[in-house]
């Protein structure tokens, strides 16, 4: 067992350098929120030196569940599906991929991810990994912080919204992926206010994803900093009992760019571990022979 651990450590010593990318916006009084929801309120309770001579800070916060970078739980749009506190931890950590539709969005602000976009990605990169979190890069995140540019100039009443999204057919393709391939999509995220585009009034993409307990991540930051594949995602939503969603800290872990063999080693972890398991007895026999011969 010790030899196995030593060999595994040697195989993966080149993978110790990691890069982290924060995919979340900070919450503050001007954070983006759905037009019909209450705005974020951060009220300073105390900030300064206390009477005891120590520094003390404390705030009160008030916000809607679906504010800033947040997770939409399946219960948000489908009865008897997971609330935010019921999503298994195994679904909140997994491999990530990025599907880039920025070129389409430049020509059409209501553009959607389509089945063709997904199959084009898989044709070029191979199948989606099991337990994957699929991100859609639209480029819309560059507008975050400017309410009229992000939601549309006439969006204050919650209608006439303008931003890209994911088509219901693309959502059906992702929810059927497990039955088709044995690989499960656990979450979908993008750099816009909603997984449905701004023109939607019945939110069919939400309904399709959430019926199958695939959660959504909205207002995701810094997607342009991610590679198309080869990274891990960690999603940490507020654990609200029976919550329909909640603000989330999301980050990506990417093997260091200076580690040439790291991505390959990560992709073949299980295969190498299995190989070491079977080779270890052979190595022990060889070592024993060498010791006998040299005594």
C-alpha positions as CSV (number, residue, x, y, z in Angstrom):
1,X,0.0,0.0,0.0
2,X,2.8,2.4,0.9
3,X,4.6,1.7,-2.4
4,X,1.3,2.3,-4.3
5,X,1.0,5.7,-2.6
6,X,4.6,6.6,-3.4
7,X,4.2,5.7,-7.1
8,X,0.9,7.7,-7.3
9,X,2.6,10.7,-5.7
10,X,5.4,10.5,-8.2
11,X,2.9,10.3,-11.1
12,X,1.0,13.3,-10.0
13,X,3.8,15.5,-8.4
14,X,3.7,17.7,-11.6
15,X,0.0,18.6,-10.9
16,X,0.5,20.5,-7.6
17,X,0.2,24.0,-9.3
18,X,-3.4,25.0,-9.7
19,X,-5.1,28.2,-10.9
20,X,-8.4,29.4,-9.3
21,X,-10.9,31.6,-11.1
22,X,-13.7,33.3,-9.1
23,X,-17.0,33.0,-11.1
24,X,-19.0,35.1,-8.7
25,X,-19.8,38.8,-8.3
26,X,-19.6,40.5,-4.9
27,X,-23.0,41.4,-3.3
28,X,-23.5,45.1,-2.5
29,X,-26.2,47.7,-2.7
30,X,-26.0,48.0,-6.5
31,X,-25.9,44.3,-7.3
32,X,-28.0,43.1,-10.3
33,X,-31.3,41.6,-9.2
34,X,-34.4,40.5,-11.1
35,X,-36.4,43.7,-12.0
36,X,-39.4,42.7,-9.9
37,X,-37.4,41.6,-6.9
38,X,-36.3,43.7,-3.9
39,X,-32.8,45.3,-4.3
40,X,-29.9,44.2,-2.2
41,X,-29.5,46.2,1.1
42,X,-26.3,46.1,3.0
43,X,-26.7,48.2,6.2
44,X,-23.6,49.0,8.3
45,X,-24.3,48.3,12.0
46,X,-20.9,48.9,13.3
47,X,-17.5,49.7,11.8
48,X,-14.7,51.1,14.0
49,X,-12.9,50.7,17.3
50,X,-15.2,49.4,20.0
51,X,-15.1,50.7,23.6
52,X,-13.0,47.7,24.6
53,X,-10.2,48.9,22.3
54,X,-10.6,46.2,19.5
55,X,-11.8,46.7,15.9
56,X,-15.4,45.6,15.2
57,X,-17.4,45.4,12.0
58,X,-21.0,44.1,11.5
59,X,-23.7,44.5,8.8
60,X,-27.3,43.7,8.3
61,X,-28.2,42.4,4.8
62,X,-31.5,42.0,3.0
63,X,-31.8,40.4,-0.4
64,X,-33.9,38.2,-2.7
65,X,-32.8,34.6,-3.3
66,X,-32.2,35.2,-7.0
67,X,-29.8,38.1,-6.7
68,X,-26.3,38.5,-8.1
69,X,-24.4,35.3,-8.8
70,X,-26.9,32.7,-7.6
71,X,-28.2,29.1,-8.0
72,X,-31.7,28.4,-9.1
73,X,-32.8,25.2,-7.4
74,X,-35.1,22.8,-9.4
75,X,-38.0,23.6,-7.0
76,X,-37.9,27.1,-8.4
77,X,-39.9,26.0,-11.5
78,X,-41.0,22.4,-10.8
79,X,-43.1,21.1,-7.9
80,X,-41.5,18.4,-5.7
81,X,-38.0,18.8,-7.0
82,X,-34.9,19.6,-5.0
83,X,-34.8,22.8,-3.0
84,X,-31.4,24.4,-2.6
85,X,-30.7,22.7,0.7
86,X,-31.6,19.3,-0.9
87,X,-29.1,19.3,-3.8
88,X,-26.6,16.6,-3.2
89,X,-23.1,17.8,-2.5
90,X,-21.8,15.5,-5.3
91,X,-23.8,17.7,-7.7
92,X,-22.1,20.9,-6.5
93,X,-18.6,19.7,-7.4
94,X,-17.6,18.4,-10.8
95,X,-16.0,18.9,-14.1
96,X,-16.9,22.0,-16.1
97,X,-17.0,22.9,-19.8
98,X,-17.6,26.2,-21.6
99,X,-19.7,26.5,-24.8
100,X,-19.0,29.8,-26.5
101,X,-21.9,31.5,-28.4
102,X,-20.5,35.0,-28.3
103,X,-20.4,35.4,-32.1
104,X,-24.2,34.6,-32.3
105,X,-24.9,37.1,-29.6
106,X,-23.1,39.9,-31.4
107,X,-25.7,39.6,-34.2
108,X,-28.7,38.8,-32.0
109,X,-29.0,39.9,-28.3
110,X,-31.8,37.2,-27.9
111,X,-29.6,34.4,-29.3
112,X,-29.8,31.0,-27.7
113,X,-27.6,28.0,-27.2
114,X,-28.9,25.3,-29.6
115,X,-28.5,21.6,-30.0
116,X,-26.2,22.3,-32.9
117,X,-23.9,24.3,-30.6
118,X,-23.7,21.4,-28.2
119,X,-23.0,18.8,-30.9
120,X,-20.4,21.0,-32.5
121,X,-18.6,21.2,-29.1
122,X,-18.8,17.4,-28.5
123,X,-17.6,16.7,-32.1
124,X,-14.5,18.8,-31.5
125,X,-13.9,17.9,-27.8
126,X,-15.4,14.5,-27.2
127,X,-18.4,13.7,-25.0
128,X,-19.4,15.8,-22.0
129,X,-17.9,14.3,-18.8
130,X,-20.1,12.6,-16.3
131,X,-21.3,14.9,-13.5
132,X,-20.6,18.0,-15.7
133,X,-21.6,21.6,-15.1
134,X,-22.1,23.2,-18.5
135,X,-21.4,26.9,-18.8
136,X,-22.6,29.0,-21.7
137,X,-20.4,32.0,-22.6
138,X,-22.5,34.7,-24.2
139,X,-20.3,37.8,-23.5
140,X,-23.2,39.4,-21.8
141,X,-21.3,39.6,-18.5
142,X,-19.5,42.7,-19.8
143,X,-22.7,44.6,-19.2
144,X,-23.1,43.5,-15.6
145,X,-23.5,46.5,-13.3
146,X,-25.4,48.5,-16.0
147,X,-29.0,47.7,-15.4
148,X,-30.5,49.0,-18.6
149,X,-27.7,47.4,-20.7
150,X,-27.9,44.1,-18.8
151,X,-31.7,43.6,-18.7
152,X,-32.8,45.9,-21.5
153,X,-33.6,49.6,-21.6
154,X,-37.4,49.2,-20.9
155,X,-37.1,46.4,-18.3
156,X,-38.0,48.0,-15.0
157,X,-41.4,46.3,-14.9
158,X,-40.0,42.8,-15.5
159,X,-41.1,42.8,-19.2
160,X,-39.4,43.8,-22.4
161,X,-36.2,42.1,-21.2
162,X,-33.3,41.6,-23.6
163,X,-30.5,39.1,-23.1
164,X,-29.4,35.7,-24.5
165,X,-30.2,32.3,-23.1
166,X,-30.6,28.6,-23.7
167,X,-33.2,27.1,-26.0
168,X,-35.6,24.5,-24.7
169,X,-34.4,22.0,-27.3
170,X,-30.8,22.5,-26.1
171,X,-32.1,21.9,-22.5
172,X,-33.9,18.7,-23.6
173,X,-30.7,17.5,-25.2
174,X,-28.8,18.1,-21.9
175,X,-31.5,16.4,-19.8
176,X,-31.6,13.4,-22.1
177,X,-27.8,13.1,-22.1
178,X,-27.7,10.5,-19.3
179,X,-30.1,8.2,-21.1
180,X,-28.2,8.6,-24.3
181,X,-24.7,8.3,-23.0
182,X,-24.7,7.3,-19.3
183,X,-23.1,10.7,-18.5
184,X,-25.1,13.1,-16.3
185,X,-25.4,16.9,-16.6
186,X,-25.9,18.2,-13.1
187,X,-26.0,21.9,-13.6
188,X,-26.1,24.6,-16.3
189,X,-24.8,28.2,-15.9
190,X,-24.3,31.3,-18.0
191,X,-23.3,35.0,-17.8
192,X,-26.9,36.4,-18.1
193,X,-29.8,37.0,-15.7
194,X,-31.7,33.8,-16.7
195,X,-31.2,30.5,-18.4
196,X,-34.2,31.4,-20.6
197,X,-33.6,34.4,-22.9
198,X,-35.1,37.8,-22.2
199,X,-38.1,37.3,-24.6
200,X,-39.4,34.3,-22.7
201,X,-42.6,34.6,-20.7
202,X,-43.3,30.9,-19.9
203,X,-39.6,29.9,-19.1
204,X,-39.6,26.5,-20.8
205,X,-35.9,26.0,-20.4
206,X,-36.2,26.5,-16.6
207,X,-39.1,24.0,-16.5
208,X,-37.3,21.4,-18.7
209,X,-34.0,21.5,-16.7
210,X,-35.6,21.6,-13.3
211,X,-38.0,18.7,-14.0
212,X,-34.9,16.6,-14.3
213,X,-33.2,18.1,-11.2
214,X,-30.6,20.0,-13.2
215,X,-30.0,23.3,-11.4
216,X,-29.2,26.6,-13.0
217,X,-26.5,29.2,-12.3
218,X,-27.2,32.8,-13.3
219,X,-25.1,36.0,-13.4
220,X,-21.9,33.9,-13.5
221,X,-18.8,36.0,-13.7
222,X,-15.5,35.6,-15.6
223,X,-16.4,32.8,-17.9
224,X,-14.1,34.3,-20.5
225,X,-11.2,33.3,-18.2
226,X,-11.9,29.6,-18.5
227,X,-10.7,27.1,-21.0
228,X,-13.3,25.1,-23.0
229,X,-12.7,22.0,-20.8
230,X,-10.3,20.5,-18.3
231,X,-11.3,22.3,-15.1
232,X,-13.2,21.5,-12.0
233,X,-16.1,23.6,-10.6
234,X,-17.2,24.1,-7.0
235,X,-20.6,25.7,-6.3
236,X,-21.4,27.0,-2.8
237,X,-24.9,28.3,-2.5
238,X,-26.5,29.6,0.7
239,X,-28.1,26.6,2.4
240,X,-31.6,28.0,2.7
241,X,-34.2,25.5,4.0
242,X,-36.8,24.9,1.3
243,X,-35.1,27.7,-0.7
244,X,-35.9,28.1,-4.4
245,X,-32.4,29.3,-4.8
246,X,-29.7,31.4,-3.2
247,X,-26.7,33.6,-3.7
248,X,-23.6,31.4,-4.5
249,X,-19.9,31.5,-4.4
250,X,-18.7,29.6,-7.5
251,X,-15.1,29.0,-8.5
252,X,-13.1,27.0,-11.1
253,X,-9.9,25.0,-10.4
254,X,-7.6,24.8,-13.4
255,X,-4.4,22.8,-13.7
256,X,-1.4,25.2,-13.8
257,X,-0.6,26.3,-17.4
258,X,3.1,25.6,-16.8
259,X,2.5,22.0,-16.0
260,X,2.6,20.3,-19.4
261,X,1.6,16.9,-18.2
262,X,-0.9,17.8,-15.5
263,X,-4.1,17.9,-17.6
264,X,-3.3,14.5,-19.1
265,X,-2.5,13.1,-15.6
266,X,-5.8,14.4,-14.2
267,X,-7.8,12.9,-17.0
268,X,-6.3,9.5,-16.4
269,X,-6.3,9.4,-12.6
270,X,-8.5,6.4,-12.3
271,X,-6.7,4.5,-15.0
272,X,-3.3,5.1,-13.5
273,X,-4.5,4.3,-10.0
274,X,-5.9,1.0,-11.2
275,X,-2.6,0.2,-13.1
276,X,-0.6,0.8,-9.9
277,X,-2.9,-1.5,-7.9
278,X,-2.2,-4.4,-10.3
279,X,1.5,-3.6,-10.8
280,X,2.3,-3.3,-7.1
281,X,2.6,-7.0,-6.4
282,X,4.9,-7.5,-9.4
283,X,7.1,-4.7,-8.1
284,X,7.3,-6.2,-4.7
285,X,8.4,-9.5,-6.2
286,X,11.1,-7.8,-8.3
287,X,12.4,-5.9,-5.2
288,X,12.5,-9.2,-3.3
289,X,14.5,-10.9,-6.0
290,X,17.0,-8.0,-6.2
291,X,17.5,-8.1,-2.4
292,X,18.1,-11.9,-2.5
293,X,20.6,-11.6,-5.3
294,X,22.5,-8.8,-3.6
295,X,22.7,-10.5,-0.2
